[in-house]
């Protein structure tokens, strides 16, 4: 009864894939779930601490020239292809599908990201989260989590260096999962005051009765947990559990 | 929503990033601005001219921010003073539009 009440009290926001901002620059094709660069929608400035969710396709051999960031936690998740990362911290590294890259930009970082392959596009999610500490010493991290086990959520990011996955300066937890059709699971929100922004990478899902297709985003808050069912085989989802008040 | 020309002052401690901010603040036709790295330079800028928005950028500590906001508010009571996150790339344009819309 109590759980039922909790579910009915949950608040939600749906961002269908086709309603995202879109930028086509030739070398870069990007869809923005939230206001970014030339896309401005005052109703889509963030989901709590989650400020940017860009779905980027970078043409072969092209990329983002060196540019700065500060006071932002930046997470990149390659979906196809490889990116070559360089920064002024001395890192020069390839990020490939299955990796998770994190930059805590703090007092300031200059970096570039290029498609490492000249002959095929690179696809990746670029995610920015407001930090809970200002002016930290910049840091770079890259992990290759074991995501081979289907039908379970894999934690790839948390606030804790000694927990599963990588970590950032924010009370945020990210989980990735790939599911068989009709597999159902429950995700428990990690911290009171957090909400979950679910982003469907591939296939279709039902979350708390809301059907979602590929690249749809769905924010849920004022609840302790969410119920998730895959509606297709090999359906993939990213859950971002973030503070509603950064 | 405010229309017309917007003057923006940015204060941060990272010289390289503030150099980029200087360029970004003066790129749109409807903006002009100044990016500075010291509080004194910010006070001088405000004494020399009016600004609509003041951005507090990376490197300013919470303690510095309290004192800075007090002094900036006294010098420019009509200006919006806000924290800027991200270093300019990607967010600056729509953050400014959002502030102007709320004004």
Boltz contact constraints between the chains, C-beta under 6 A:
constraints:
  - contact:
      token1: [A, 35]
      token2: [B, 94]
      max_distance: 6.0
  - contact:
      token1: [A, 36]
      token2: [B, 90]
      max_distance: 6.0
  - contact:
      token1: [A, 37]
      token2: [B, 90]
      max_distance: 6.0
  - contact:
      token1: [A, 40]
      token2: [B, 94]
      max_distance: 6.0
  - contact:
      token1: [A, 40]
      token2: [B, 97]
      max_distance: 6.0
  - contact:
      token1: [A, 42]
      token2: [B, 98]
      max_distance: 6.0
  - contact:
      token1: [A, 42]
      token2: [B, 101]
      max_distance: 6.0
  - contact:
      token1: [A, 67]
      token2: [B, 89]
      max_distance: 6.0
  - contact:
      token1: [A, 68]
      token2: [B, 17]
      max_distance: 6.0
  - contact:
      token1: [A, 68]
      token2: [B, 20]
      max_distance: 6.0
  - contact:
      token1: [A, 68]
      token2: [B, 87]
      max_distance: 6.0
  - contact:
      token1: [A, 69]
      token2: [B, 86]
      max_distance: 6.0
  - contact:
      token1: [A, 69]
      token2: [B, 87]
      max_distance: 6.0
  - contact:
      token1: [A, 70]
      token2: [B, 17]
      max_distance: 6.0
  - contact:
      token1: [A, 70]
      token2: [B, 58]
      max_distance: 6.0
  - contact:
      token1: [A, 70]
      token2: [B, 87]
      max_distance: 6.0
  - contact:
      token1: [A, 71]
      token2: [B, 58]
      max_distance: 6.0
  - contact:
      token1: [A, 71]
      token2: [B, 85]
      max_distance: 6.0
  - contact:
      token1: [A, 72]
      token2: [B, 85]
      max_distance: 6.0
  - contact:
      token1: [A, 72]
      token2: [B, 86]
      max_distance: 6.0
  - contact:
      token1: [A, 107]
      token2: [B, 58]
      max_distance: 6.0
  - contact:
      token1: [A, 107]
      token2: [B, 59]
      max_distance: 6.0
  - contact:
      token1: [A, 108]
      token2: [B, 14]
      max_distance: 6.0
  - contact:
      token1: [A, 108]
      token2: [B, 17]
      max_distance: 6.0
  - contact:
      token1: [A, 108]
      token2: [B, 58]
      max_distance: 6.0
  - contact:
      token1: [A, 135]
      token2: [B, 59]
      max_distance: 6.0
